[in-house]
Amino acid sequence: MAVWGTPLDQVYPPTNRELARRISEKGAIYSEYWPGTETNPSNFPERNRIISGMSEGVIVVEAGLKSGR
């Protein structure tokens, strides 16, 4: 299962289109954003709360300052 930080009609980054196709064939993709919603960097921390709620455990990895921009 994958949880998108974008609407289902957008794949970010676009280079992940093939990965998205494979996930949708064998699993599921979830997003809480309506199609056509503008992608915003704040969507990704919001997405992370869903992932952590679905998990038995969480490992936090901090990215660089310009990550997600």
mmCIF file as Biopython writes it, N, C-alpha, C and O atoms, coordinates in Angstrom:
data_model
#
loop_
_atom_site.group_PDB
_atom_site.id
_atom_site.type_symbol
_atom_site.label_atom_id
_atom_site.label_alt_id
_atom_site.label_comp_id
_atom_site.label_asym_id
_atom_site.label_entity_id
_atom_site.label_seq_id
_atom_site.pdbx_PDB_ins_code
_atom_site.Cartn_x
_atom_site.Cartn_y
_atom_site.Cartn_z
_atom_site.occupancy
_atom_site.B_iso_or_equiv
_atom_site.auth_seq_id
_atom_site.auth_asym_id
_atom_site.pdbx_PDB_model_num
ATOM 1   N N  . MET A ? 1  ? 0.854  -1.174 0.000   1.0 0.0 1  A 1 
ATOM 2   C CA . MET A ? 1  ? 0.000  0.000  0.000   1.0 0.0 1  A 1 
ATOM 3   C C  . MET A ? 1  ? 0.893  1.227  0.000   1.0 0.0 1  A 1 
ATOM 4   O O  . MET A ? 1  ? 1.925  1.266  0.670   1.0 0.0 1  A 1 
ATOM 5   N N  . ALA A ? 2  ? 0.484  2.209  -0.750  1.0 0.0 2  A 1 
ATOM 6   C CA . ALA A ? 2  ? 1.193  3.483  -0.790  1.0 0.0 2  A 1 
ATOM 7   C C  . ALA A ? 2  ? 0.225  4.587  -0.380  1.0 0.0 2  A 1 
ATOM 8   O O  . ALA A ? 2  ? -0.964 4.529  -0.694  1.0 0.0 2  A 1 
ATOM 9   N N  . VAL A ? 3  ? 0.733  5.576  0.313   1.0 0.0 3  A 1 
ATOM 10  C CA . VAL A ? 3  ? -0.065 6.741  0.694   1.0 0.0 3  A 1 
ATOM 11  C C  . VAL A ? 3  ? 0.553  7.948  -0.007  1.0 0.0 3  A 1 
ATOM 12  O O  . VAL A ? 3  ? 1.701  8.316  0.240   1.0 0.0 3  A 1 
ATOM 13  N N  . TRP A ? 4  ? -0.240 8.551  -0.885  1.0 0.0 4  A 1 
ATOM 14  C CA . TRP A ? 4  ? 0.225  9.688  -1.675  1.0 0.0 4  A 1 
ATOM 15  C C  . TRP A ? 4  ? 0.129  10.979 -0.864  1.0 0.0 4  A 1 
ATOM 16  O O  . TRP A ? 4  ? -0.781 11.148 -0.052  1.0 0.0 4  A 1 
ATOM 17  N N  . GLY A ? 5  ? 1.074  11.884 -1.093  1.0 0.0 5  A 1 
ATOM 18  C CA . GLY A ? 5  ? 0.990  13.243 -0.558  1.0 0.0 5  A 1 
ATOM 19  C C  . GLY A ? 5  ? 0.426  14.184 -1.608  1.0 0.0 5  A 1 
ATOM 20  O O  . GLY A ? 5  ? 0.437  15.405 -1.445  1.0 0.0 5  A 1 
ATOM 21  N N  . THR A ? 6  ? -0.066 13.594 -2.687  1.0 0.0 6  A 1 
ATOM 22  C CA . THR A ? 6  ? -0.662 14.339 -3.796  1.0 0.0 6  A 1 
ATOM 23  C C  . THR A ? 6  ? -1.994 13.677 -4.124  1.0 0.0 6  A 1 
ATOM 24  O O  . THR A ? 6  ? -2.266 12.578 -3.641  1.0 0.0 6  A 1 
ATOM 25  N N  . PRO A ? 7  ? -2.831 14.322 -4.935  1.0 0.0 7  A 1 
ATOM 26  C CA . PRO A ? 7  ? -4.047 13.641 -5.389  1.0 0.0 7  A 1 
ATOM 27  C C  . PRO A ? 7  ? -3.682 12.435 -6.264  1.0 0.0 7  A 1 
ATOM 28  O O  . PRO A ? 7  ? -2.571 12.359 -6.789  1.0 0.0 7  A 1 
ATOM 29  N N  . LEU A ? 8  ? -4.604 11.511 -6.415  1.0 0.0 8  A 1 
ATOM 30  C CA . LEU A ? 8  ? -4.324 10.313 -7.203  1.0 0.0 8  A 1 
ATOM 31  C C  . LEU A ? 8  ? -4.092 10.611 -8.677  1.0 0.0 8  A 1 
ATOM 32  O O  . LEU A ? 8  ? -3.522 9.780  -9.385  1.0 0.0 8  A 1 
ATOM 33  N N  . ASP A ? 9  ? -4.517 11.769 -9.157  1.0 0.0 9  A 1 
ATOM 34  C CA . ASP A ? 9  ? -4.290 12.107 -10.565 1.0 0.0 9  A 1 
ATOM 35  C C  . ASP A ? 9  ? -2.913 12.730 -10.800 1.0 0.0 9  A 1 
ATOM 36  O O  . ASP A ? 9  ? -2.611 13.159 -11.914 1.0 0.0 9  A 1 
ATOM 37  N N  . GLN A ? 10 ? -2.089 12.782 -9.774  1.0 0.0 10 A 1 
ATOM 38  C CA . GLN A ? 10 ? -0.727 13.313 -9.901  1.0 0.0 10 A 1 
ATOM 39  C C  . GLN A ? 10 ? 0.252  12.310 -9.312  1.0 0.0 10 A 1 
ATOM 40  O O  . GLN A ? 10 ? 0.000  11.740 -8.250  1.0 0.0 10 A 1 
ATOM 41  N N  . VAL A ? 11 ? 1.366  12.095 -9.997  1.0 0.0 11 A 1 
ATOM 42  C CA . VAL A ? 11 ? 2.437  11.259 -9.468  1.0 0.0 11 A 1 
ATOM 43  C C  . VAL A ? 11 ? 3.626  12.173 -9.232  1.0 0.0 11 A 1 
ATOM 44  O O  . VAL A ? 11 ? 4.085  12.857 -10.147 1.0 0.0 11 A 1 
ATOM 45  N N  . TYR A ? 12 ? 4.123  12.182 -8.002  1.0 0.0 12 A 1 
ATOM 46  C CA . TYR A ? 12 ? 5.252  13.040 -7.659  1.0 0.0 12 A 1 
ATOM 47  C C  . TYR A ? 12 ? 6.328  12.218 -6.992  1.0 0.0 12 A 1 
ATOM 48  O O  . TYR A ? 12 ? 6.048  11.493 -6.038  1.0 0.0 12 A 1 
ATOM 49  N N  . PRO A ? 13 ? 7.557  12.315 -7.475  1.0 0.0 13 A 1 
ATOM 50  C CA . PRO A ? 13 ? 7.954  12.977 -8.717  1.0 0.0 13 A 1 
ATOM 51  C C  . PRO A ? 13 ? 7.478  12.173 -9.925  1.0 0.0 13 A 1 
ATOM 52  O O  . PRO A ? 13 ? 7.225  10.973 -9.814  1.0 0.0 13 A 1 
ATOM 53  N N  . PRO A ? 14 ? 7.355  12.831 -11.072 1.0 0.0 14 A 1 
ATOM 54  C CA . PRO A ? 14 ? 6.844  12.167 -12.274 1.0 0.0 14 A 1 
ATOM 55  C C  . PRO A ? 14 ? 7.638  10.925 -12.675 1.0 0.0 14 A 1 
ATOM 56  O O  . PRO A ? 14 ? 7.106  10.041 -13.346 1.0 0.0 14 A 1 
ATOM 57  N N  . THR A ? 15 ? 8.889  10.854 -12.276 1.0 0.0 15 A 1 
ATOM 58  C CA . THR A ? 15 ? 9.701  9.679  -12.609 1.0 0.0 15 A 1 
ATOM 59  C C  . THR A ? 15 ? 9.194  8.419  -11.908 1.0 0.0 15 A 1 
ATOM 60  O O  . THR A ? 15 ? 9.657  7.322  -12.221 1.0 0.0 15 A 1 
ATOM 61  N N  . ASN A ? 16 ? 8.255  8.548  -10.968 1.0 0.0 16 A 1 
ATOM 62  C CA . ASN A ? 16 ? 7.709  7.397  -10.248 1.0 0.0 16 A 1 
ATOM 63  C C  . ASN A ? 16 ? 6.445  6.822  -10.889 1.0 0.0 16 A 1 
ATOM 64  O O  . ASN A ? 16 ? 5.751  6.019  -10.265 1.0 0.0 16 A 1 
ATOM 65  N N  . ARG A ? 17 ? 6.140  7.220  -12.120 1.0 0.0 17 A 1 
ATOM 66  C CA . ARG A ? 17 ? 4.924  6.722  -12.778 1.0 0.0 17 A 1 
ATOM 67  C C  . ARG A ? 17 ? 4.912  5.195  -12.901 1.0 0.0 17 A 1 
ATOM 68  O O  . ARG A ? 17 ? 3.887  4.561  -12.649 1.0 0.0 17 A 1 
ATOM 69  N N  . GLU A ? 18 ? 6.022  4.617  -13.278 1.0 0.0 18 A 1 
ATOM 70  C CA . GLU A ? 18 ? 6.087  3.162  -13.421 1.0 0.0 18 A 1 
ATOM 71  C C  . GLU A ? 18 ? 5.901  2.489  -12.064 1.0 0.0 18 A 1 
ATOM 72  O O  . GLU A ? 18 ? 5.202  1.479  -11.968 1.0 0.0 18 A 1 
ATOM 73  N N  . LEU A ? 19 ? 6.508  3.028  -11.026 1.0 0.0 19 A 1 
ATOM 74  C CA . LEU A ? 19 ? 6.337  2.489  -9.675  1.0 0.0 19 A 1 
ATOM 75  C C  . LEU A ? 19 ? 4.867  2.579  -9.253  1.0 0.0 19 A 1 
ATOM 76  O O  . LEU A ? 19 ? 4.330  1.631  -8.679  1.0 0.0 19 A 1 
ATOM 77  N N  . ALA A ? 20 ? 4.222  3.699  -9.529  1.0 0.0 20 A 1 
ATOM 78  C CA . ALA A ? 20 ? 2.801  3.864  -9.194  1.0 0.0 20 A 1 
ATOM 79  C C  . ALA A ? 20 ? 1.949  2.832  -9.926  1.0 0.0 20 A 1 
ATOM 80  O O  . ALA A ? 20 ? 1.013  2.277  -9.349  1.0 0.0 20 A 1 
ATOM 81  N N  . ARG A ? 21 ? 2.261  2.577  -11.168 1.0 0.0 21 A 1 
ATOM 82  C CA . ARG A ? 21 ? 1.514  1.587  -11.940 1.0 0.0 21 A 1 
ATOM 83  C C  . ARG A ? 21 ? 1.660  0.202  -11.311 1.0 0.0 21 A 1 
ATOM 84  O O  . ARG A ? 21 ? 0.675  -0.522 -11.166 1.0 0.0 21 A 1 
ATOM 85  N N  . ARG A ? 22 ? 2.891  -0.169 -10.937 1.0 0.0 22 A 1 
ATOM 86  C CA . ARG A ? 22 ? 3.119  -1.487 -10.335 1.0 0.0 22 A 1 
ATOM 87  C C  . ARG A ? 22 ? 2.419  -1.621 -8.987  1.0 0.0 22 A 1 
ATOM 88  O O  . ARG A ? 22 ? 1.849  -2.670 -8.690  1.0 0.0 22 A 1 
ATOM 89  N N  . ILE A ? 23 ? 2.456  -0.568 -8.169  1.0 0.0 23 A 1 
ATOM 90  C CA . ILE A ? 23 ? 1.765  -0.611 -6.879  1.0 0.0 23 A 1 
ATOM 91  C C  . ILE A ? 23 ? 0.274  -0.798 -7.083  1.0 0.0 23 A 1 
ATOM 92  O O  . ILE A ? 23 ? -0.351 -1.606 -6.396  1.0 0.0 23 A 1 
ATOM 93  N N  . SER A ? 24 ? -0.304 -0.055 -8.025  1.0 0.0 24 A 1 
ATOM 94  C CA . SER A ? 24 ? -1.755 -0.142 -8.238  1.0 0.0 24 A 1 
ATOM 95  C C  . SER A ? 24 ? -2.180 -1.512 -8.772  1.0 0.0 24 A 1 
ATOM 96  O O  . SER A ? 24 ? -3.316 -1.931 -8.547  1.0 0.0 24 A 1 
ATOM 97  N N  . GLU A ? 25 ? -1.287 -2.213 -9.475  1.0 0.0 25 A 1 
ATOM 98  C CA . GLU A ? 25 ? -1.606 -3.546 -9.984  1.0 0.0 25 A 1 
ATOM 99  C C  . GLU A ? 25 ? -1.599 -4.607 -8.885  1.0 0.0 25 A 1 
ATOM 100 O O  . GLU A ? 25 ? -2.388 -5.551 -8.931  1.0 0.0 25 A 1 
ATOM 101 N N  . LYS A ? 26 ? -0.713 -4.459 -7.898  1.0 0.0 26 A 1 
ATOM 102 C CA . LYS A ? 26 ? -0.552 -5.511 -6.887  1.0 0.0 26 A 1 
ATOM 103 C C  . LYS A ? 26 ? -0.951 -5.060 -5.495  1.0 0.0 26 A 1 
ATOM 104 O O  . LYS A ? 26 ? -0.959 -5.868 -4.567  1.0 0.0 26 A 1 
ATOM 105 N N  . GLY A ? 27 ? -1.279 -3.800 -5.332  1.0 0.0 27 A 1 
ATOM 106 C CA . GLY A ? 27 ? -1.601 -3.286 -4.009  1.0 0.0 27 A 1 
ATOM 107 C C  . GLY A ? 27 ? -2.663 -2.206 -4.096  1.0 0.0 27 A 1 
ATOM 108 O O  . GLY A ? 27 ? -3.658 -2.346 -4.807  1.0 0.0 27 A 1 
ATOM 109 N N  . ALA A ? 28 ? -2.436 -1.129 -3.362  1.0 0.0 28 A 1 
ATOM 110 C CA . ALA A ? 28 ? -3.402 -0.032 -3.341  1.0 0.0 28 A 1 
ATOM 111 C C  . ALA A ? 28 ? -2.665 1.283  -3.128  1.0 0.0 28 A 1 
ATOM 112 O O  . ALA A ? 28 ? -1.603 1.327  -2.506  1.0 0.0 28 A 1 
ATOM 113 N N  . ILE A ? 29 ? -3.242 2.334  -3.648  1.0 0.0 29 A 1 
ATOM 114 C CA . ILE A ? 29 ? -2.725 3.688  -3.440  1.0 0.0 29 A 1 
ATOM 115 C C  . ILE A ? 29 ? -3.845 4.502  -2.816  1.0 0.0 29 A 1 
ATOM 116 O O  . ILE A ? 29 ? -4.975 4.501  -3.306  1.0 0.0 29 A 1 
ATOM 117 N N  . TYR A ? 30 ? -3.527 5.194  -1.736  1.0 0.0 30 A 1 
ATOM 118 C CA . TYR A ? 30 ? -4.509 6.006  -1.014  1.0 0.0 30 A 1 
ATOM 119 C C  . TYR A ? 30 ? -4.055 7.455  -1.014  1.0 0.0 30 A 1 
ATOM 120 O O  . TYR A ? 30 ? -2.864 7.739  -0.892  1.0 0.0 30 A 1 
ATOM 121 N N  . SER A ? 31 ? -4.996 8.364  -1.148  1.0 0.0 31 A 1 
ATOM 122 C CA . SER A ? 31 ? -4.745 9.796  -0.980  1.0 0.0 31 A 1 
ATOM 123 C C  . SER A ? 31 ? -5.983 10.422 -0.368  1.0 0.0 31 A 1 
ATOM 124 O O  . SER A ? 31 ? -7.109 10.042 -0.689  1.0 0.0 31 A 1 
ATOM 125 N N  . GLU A ? 32 ? -5.767 11.379 0.509   1.0 0.0 32 A 1 
ATOM 126 C CA . GLU A ? 32 ? -6.919 12.094 1.070   1.0 0.0 32 A 1 
ATOM 127 C C  . GLU A ? 32 ? -7.200 13.379 0.299   1.0 0.0 32 A 1 
ATOM 128 O O  . GLU A ? 32 ? -8.071 14.155 0.690   1.0 0.0 32 A 1 
ATOM 129 N N  . TYR A ? 33 ? -6.469 13.612 -0.796  1.0 0.0 33 A 1 
ATOM 130 C CA . TYR A ? 33 ? -6.640 14.835 -1.593  1.0 0.0 33 A 1 
ATOM 131 C C  . TYR A ? 33 ? -7.475 14.542 -2.834  1.0 0.0 33 A 1 
ATOM 132 O O  . TYR A ? 33 ? -7.247 13.550 -3.527  1.0 0.0 33 A 1 
ATOM 133 N N  . TRP A ? 34 ? -8.435 15.405 -3.106  1.0 0.0 34 A 1 
ATOM 134 C CA . TRP A ? 34 ? -9.303 15.266 -4.271  1.0 0.0 34 A 1 
ATOM 135 C C  . TRP A ? 34 ? -8.504 15.457 -5.558  1.0 0.0 34 A 1 
ATOM 136 O O  . TRP A ? 34 ? -7.557 16.244 -5.579  1.0 0.0 34 A 1 
ATOM 137 N N  . PRO A ? 35 ? -8.868 14.747 -6.639  1.0 0.0 35 A 1 
ATOM 138 C CA . PRO A ? 35 ? -8.222 15.000 -7.929  1.0 0.0 35 A 1 
ATOM 139 C C  . PRO A ? 35 ? -8.302 16.479 -8.281  1.0 0.0 35 A 1 
ATOM 140 O O  . PRO A ? 35 ? -9.322 17.133 -8.062  1.0 0.0 35 A 1 
ATOM 141 N N  . GLY A ? 36 ? -7.216 16.988 -8.826  1.0 0.0 36 A 1 
ATOM 142 C CA . GLY A ? 36 ? -7.156 18.395 -9.201  1.0 0.0 36 A 1 
ATOM 143 C C  . GLY A ? 36 ? -6.660 19.310 -8.092  1.0 0.0 36 A 1 
ATOM 144 O O  . GLY A ? 36 ? -6.395 20.486 -8.341  1.0 0.0 36 A 1 
ATOM 145 N N  . THR A ? 37 ? -6.529 18.795 -6.870  1.0 0.0 37 A 1 
ATOM 146 C CA . THR A ? 37 ? -6.015 19.609 -5.764  1.0 0.0 37 A 1 
ATOM 147 C C  . THR A ? 37 ? -4.562 19.978 -6.042  1.0 0.0 37 A 1 
ATOM 148 O O  . THR A ? 37 ? -3.779 19.142 -6.491  1.0 0.0 37 A 1 
ATOM 149 N N  . GLU A ? 38 ? -4.211 21.214 -5.777  1.0 0.0 38 A 1 
ATOM 150 C CA . GLU A ? 38 ? -2.841 21.669 -5.983  1.0 0.0 38 A 1 
ATOM 151 C C  . GLU A ? 38 ? -1.919 20.989 -4.974  1.0 0.0 38 A 1 
ATOM 152 O O  . GLU A ? 38 ? -2.223 20.920 -3.784  1.0 0.0 38 A 1 
ATOM 153 N N  . THR A ? 39 ? -0.795 20.491 -5.467  1.0 0.0 39 A 1 
ATOM 154 C CA . THR A ? 39 ? 0.184  19.865 -4.583  1.0 0.0 39 A 1 
ATOM 155 C C  . THR A ? 39 ? 0.934  20.940 -3.823  1.0 0.0 39 A 1 
ATOM 156 O O  . THR A ? 39 ? 1.365  21.941 -4.397  1.0 0.0 39 A 1 
ATOM 157 N N  . ASN A ? 40 ? 1.084  20.724 -2.532  1.0 0.0 40 A 1 
ATOM 158 C CA . ASN A ? 40 ? 1.739  21.689 -1.655  1.0 0.0 40 A 1 
ATOM 159 C C  . ASN A ? 40 ? 2.723  20.919 -0.778  1.0 0.0 40 A 1 
ATOM 160 O O  . ASN A ? 40 ? 2.406  19.814 -0.338  1.0 0.0 40 A 1 
ATOM 161 N N  . PRO A ? 41 ? 3.914  21.474 -0.510  1.0 0.0 41 A 1 
ATOM 162 C CA . PRO A ? 41 ? 4.873  20.761 0.352   1.0 0.0 41 A 1 
ATOM 163 C C  . PRO A ? 41 ? 4.296  20.371 1.713   1.0 0.0 41 A 1 
ATOM 164 O O  . PRO A ? 41 ? 4.741  19.386 2.303   1.0 0.0 41 A 1 
ATOM 165 N N  . SER A ? 42 ? 3.319  21.118 2.220   1.0 0.0 42 A 1 
ATOM 166 C CA . SER A ? 42 ? 2.736  20.773 3.523   1.0 0.0 42 A 1 
ATOM 167 C C  . SER A ? 42 ? 1.906  19.491 3.462   1.0 0.0 42 A 1 
ATOM 168 O O  . SER A ? 42 ? 1.570  18.930 4.505   1.0 0.0 42 A 1 
ATOM 169 N N  . ASN A ? 43 ? 1.567  19.015 2.248   1.0 0.0 43 A 1 
ATOM 170 C CA . ASN A ? 43 ? 0.814  17.771 2.115   1.0 0.0 43 A 1 
ATOM 171 C C  . ASN A ? 43 ? 1.604  16.574 2.631   1.0 0.0 43 A 1 
ATOM 172 O O  . ASN A ? 43 ? 1.018  15.612 3.128   1.0 0.0 43 A 1 
ATOM 173 N N  . PHE A ? 44 ? 2.922  16.628 2.518   1.0 0.0 44 A 1 
ATOM 174 C CA . PHE A ? 44 ? 3.724  15.453 2.824   1.0 0.0 44 A 1 
ATOM 175 C C  . PHE A ? 44 ? 3.802  15.158 4.323   1.0 0.0 44 A 1 
ATOM 176 O O  . PHE A ? 44 ? 3.690  13.992 4.702   1.0 0.0 44 A 1 
ATOM 177 N N  . PRO A ? 45 ? 3.990  16.158 5.200   1.0 0.0 45 A 1 
ATOM 178 C CA . PRO A ? 45 ? 3.884  15.846 6.635   1.0 0.0 45 A 1 
ATOM 179 C C  . PRO A ? 45 ? 2.483  15.377 7.020   1.0 0.0 45 A 1 
ATOM 180 O O  . PRO A ? 45 ? 2.340  14.531 7.903   1.0 0.0 45 A 1 
ATOM 181 N N  . GLU A ? 46 ? 1.451  15.911 6.374   1.0 0.0 46 A 1 
ATOM 182 C CA . GLU A ? 46 ? 0.086  15.449 6.629   1.0 0.0 46 A 1 
ATOM 183 C C  . GLU A ? 46 ? -0.056 13.986 6.221   1.0 0.0 46 A 1 
ATOM 184 O O  . GLU A ? 46 ? -0.690 13.201 6.926   1.0 0.0 46 A 1 
ATOM 185 N N  . ARG A ? 47 ? 0.528  13.624 5.092   1.0 0.0 47 A 1 
ATOM 186 C CA . ARG A ? 47 ? 0.508  12.233 4.639   1.0 0.0 47 A 1 
ATOM 187 C C  . ARG A ? 47 ? 1.220  11.331 5.643   1.0 0.0 47 A 1 
ATOM 188 O O  . ARG A ? 47 ? 0.783  10.205 5.883   1.0 0.0 47 A 1 
ATOM 189 N N  . ASN A ? 48 ? 2.301  11.812 6.225   1.0 0.0 48 A 1 
ATOM 190 C CA . ASN A ? 48 ? 3.085  10.999 7.143   1.0 0.0 48 A 1 
ATOM 191 C C  . ASN A ? 48 ? 2.294  10.587 8.380   1.0 0.0 48 A 1 
ATOM 192 O O  . ASN A ? 48 ? 2.538  9.519  8.940   1.0 0.0 48 A 1 
ATOM 193 N N  . ARG A ? 49 ? 1.353  11.420 8.811   1.0 0.0 49 A 1 
ATOM 194 C CA . ARG A ? 49 ? 0.547  11.048 9.982   1.0 0.0 49 A 1 
ATOM 195 C C  . ARG A ? 49 ? -0.329 9.850  9.663   1.0 0.0 49 A 1 
ATOM 196 O O  . ARG A ? 49 ? -0.600 9.031  10.541  1.0 0.0 49 A 1 
ATOM 197 N N  . ILE A ? 50 ? -0.772 9.737  8.424   1.0 0.0 50 A 1 
ATOM 198 C CA . ILE A ? 50 ? -1.575 8.581  8.018   1.0 0.0 50 A 1 
ATOM 199 C C  . ILE A ? 50 ? -0.696 7.334  8.012   1.0 0.0 50 A 1 
ATOM 200 O O  . ILE A ? 50 ? -1.095 6.282  8.513   1.0 0.0 50 A 1 
ATOM 201 N N  . ILE A ? 51 ? 0.494  7.457  7.447   1.0 0.0 51 A 1 
ATOM 202 C CA . ILE A ? 51 ? 1.411  6.315  7.403   1.0 0.0 51 A 1 
ATOM 203 C C  . ILE A ? 51 ? 1.741  5.845  8.811   1.0 0.0 51 A 1 
ATOM 204 O O  . ILE A ? 51 ? 1.732  4.642  9.075   1.0 0.0 51 A 1 
ATOM 205 N N  . SER A ? 52 ? 2.031  6.769  9.717   1.0 0.0 52 A 1 
ATOM 206 C CA . SER A ? 52 ? 2.384  6.370  11.084  1.0 0.0 52 A 1 
ATOM 207 C C  . SER A ? 52 ? 1.196  5.728  11.796  1.0 0.0 52 A 1 
ATOM 208 O O  . SER A ? 52 ? 1.381  4.825  12.613  1.0 0.0 52 A 1 
ATOM 209 N N  . GLY A ? 53 ? -0.011 6.177  11.500  1.0 0.0 53 A 1 
ATOM 210 C CA . GLY A ? 53 ? -1.189 5.580  12.109  1.0 0.0 53 A 1 
ATOM 211 C C  . GLY A ? 53 ? -1.470 4.169  11.619  1.0 0.0 53 A 1 
ATOM 212 O O  . GLY A ? 53 ? -2.130 3.394  12.311  1.0 0.0 53 A 1 
ATOM 213 N N  . MET A ? 54 ? -0.979 3.827  10.437  1.0 0.0 54 A 1 
ATOM 214 C CA . MET A ? 54 ? -1.184 2.503  9.860   1.0 0.0 54 A 1 
ATOM 215 C C  . MET A ? 54 ? -0.078 1.529  10.258  1.0 0.0 54 A 1 
ATOM 216 O O  . MET A ? 54 ? -0.155 0.340  9.945   1.0 0.0 54 A 1 
ATOM 217 N N  . SER A ? 55 ? 0.933  2.019  10.936  1.0 0.0 55 A 1 
ATOM 218 C CA . SER A ? 55 ? 2.125  1.227  11.193  1.0 0.0 55 A 1 
ATOM 219 C C  . SER A ? 55 ? 2.175  0.667  12.602  1.0 0.0 55 A 1 
ATOM 220 O O  . SER A ? 55 ? 1.613  1.249  13.531  1.0 0.0 55 A 1 
ATOM 221 N N  . GLU A ? 56 ? 2.845  -0.456 12.759  1.0 0.0 56 A 1 
ATOM 222 C CA . GLU A ? 56 ? 3.113  -0.998 14.091  1.0 0.0 56 A 1 
ATOM 223 C C  . GLU A ? 56 ? 4.278  -0.269 14.743  1.0 0.0 56 A 1 
ATOM 224 O O  . GLU A ? 56 ? 4.342  -0.155 15.967  1.0 0.0 56 A 1 
ATOM 225 N N  . GLY A ? 57 ? 5.181  0.214  13.933  1.0 0.0 57 A 1 
ATOM 226 C CA . GLY A ? 57 ? 6.340  0.943  14.436  1.0 0.0 57 A 1 
ATOM 227 C C  . GLY A ? 57 ? 6.728  2.012  13.439  1.0 0.0 57 A 1 
ATOM 228 O O  . GLY A ? 57 ? 6.360  1.935  12.267  1.0 0.0 57 A 1 
ATOM 229 N N  . VAL A ? 58 ? 7.459  2.996  13.887  1.0 0.0 58 A 1 
ATOM 230 C CA . VAL A ? 58 ? 7.862  4.101  13.029  1.0 0.0 58 A 1 
ATOM 231 C C  . VAL A ? 58 ? 9.344  4.366  13.223  1.0 0.0 58 A 1 
ATOM 232 O O  . VAL A ? 58 ? 9.823  4.459  14.353  1.0 0.0 58 A 1 
ATOM 233 N N  . ILE A ? 59 ? 10.068 4.487  12.119  1.0 0.0 59 A 1 
ATOM 234 C CA . ILE A ? 59 ? 11.458 4.912  12.147  1.0 0.0 59 A 1 
ATOM 235 C C  . ILE A ? 59 ? 11.485 6.275  11.487  1.0 0.0 59 A 1 
ATOM 236 O O  . ILE A ? 59 ? 11.021 6.431  10.358  1.0 0.0 59 A 1 
ATOM 237 N N  . VAL A ? 60 ? 12.024 7.259  12.182  1.0 0.0 60 A 1 
ATOM 238 C CA . VAL A ? 60 ? 12.062 8.623  11.659  1.0 0.0 60 A 1 
ATOM 239 C C  . VAL A ? 60 ? 13.431 8.869  11.035  1.0 0.0 60 A 1 
ATOM 240 O O  . VAL A ? 60 ? 14.466 8.670  11.671  1.0 0.0 60 A 1 
ATOM 241 N N  . VAL A ? 61 ? 13.416 9.307  9.772   1.0 0.0 61 A 1 
ATOM 242 C CA . VAL A ? 61 ? 14.638 9.658  9.062   1.0 0.0 61 A 1 
ATOM 243 C C  . VAL A ? 61 ? 14.494 11.098 8.652   1.0 0.0 61 A 1 
ATOM 244 O O  . VAL A ? 61 ? 13.522 11.466 7.992   1.0 0.0 61 A 1 
ATOM 245 N N  . GLU A ? 62 ? 15.441 11.910 9.030   1.0 0.0 62 A 1 
ATOM 246 C CA . GLU A ? 62 ? 15.374 13.339 8.725   1.0 0.0 62 A 1 
ATOM 247 C C  . GLU A ? 62 ? 16.106 13.613 7.423   1.0 0.0 62 A 1 
ATOM 248 O O  . GLU A ? 62 ? 17.247 13.190 7.238   1.0 0.0 62 A 1 
ATOM 249 N N  . ALA A ? 63 ? 15.436 14.327 6.520   1.0 0.0 63 A 1 
ATOM 250 C CA . ALA A ? 63 ? 16.038 14.690 5.238   1.0 0.0 63 A 1 
ATOM 251 C C  . ALA A ? 63 ? 16.700 16.060 5.346   1.0 0.0 63 A 1 
ATOM 252 O O  . ALA A ? 63 ? 16.558 16.751 6.355   1.0 0.0 63 A 1 
ATOM 253 N N  . GLY A ? 64 ? 17.414 16.437 4.313   1.0 0.0 64 A 1 
ATOM 254 C CA . GLY A ? 64 ? 18.090 17.727 4.272   1.0 0.0 64 A 1 
ATOM 255 C C  . GLY A ? 64 ? 17.106 18.887 4.258   1.0 0.0 64 A 1 
ATOM 256 O O  . GLY A ? 64 ? 15.908 18.697 4.046   1.0 0.0 64 A 1 
ATOM 257 N N  . LEU A ? 65 ? 17.623 20.091 4.486   1.0 0.0 65 A 1 
ATOM 258 C CA . LEU A ? 65 ? 16.772 21.284 4.578   1.0 0.0 65 A 1 
ATOM 259 C C  . LEU A ? 65 ? 15.963 21.538 3.318   1.0 0.0 65 A 1 
ATOM 260 O O  . LEU A ? 65 ? 14.837 22.025 3.416   1.0 0.0 65 A 1 
ATOM 261 N N  . LYS A ? 66 ? 16.485 21.231 2.147   1.0 0.0 66 A 1 
ATOM 262 C CA . LYS A ? 66 ? 15.778 21.525 0.900   1.0 0.0 66 A 1 
ATOM 263 C C  . LYS A ? 66 ? 14.917 20.355 0.424   1.0 0.0 66 A 1 
ATOM 264 O O  . LYS A ? 66 ? 14.362 20.407 -0.674  1.0 0.0 66 A 1 
ATOM 265 N N  . SER A ? 67 ? 14.799 19.318 1.221   1.0 0.0 67 A 1 
ATOM 266 C CA . SER A ? 67 ? 13.986 18.159 0.834   1.0 0.0 67 A 1 
ATOM 267 C C  . SER A ? 67 ? 12.514 18.558 0.729   1.0 0.0 67 A 1 
ATOM 268 O O  . SER A ? 67 ? 12.005 19.315 1.556   1.0 0.0 67 A 1 
ATOM 269 N N  . GLY A ? 68 ? 11.844 18.045 -0.288  1.0 0.0 68 A 1 
ATOM 270 C CA . GLY A ? 68 ? 10.419 18.294 -0.455  1.0 0.0 68 A 1 
ATOM 271 C C  . GLY A ? 68 ? 10.090 19.623 -1.080  1.0 0.0 68 A 1 
ATOM 272 O O  . GLY A ? 68 ? 8.919  20.000 -1.132  1.0 0.0 68 A 1 
ATOM 273 N N  . ARG A ? 69 ? 11.075 20.344 -1.555  1.0 0.0 69 A 1 
ATOM 274 C CA . ARG A ? 69 ? 10.806 21.638 -2.201  1.0 0.0 69 A 1 
ATOM 275 C C  . ARG A ? 69 ? 10.778 21.522 -3.682  1.0 0.0 69 A 1 
ATOM 276 O O  . ARG A ? 69 ? 10.564 22.517 -4.375  1.0 0.0 69 A 1 
#
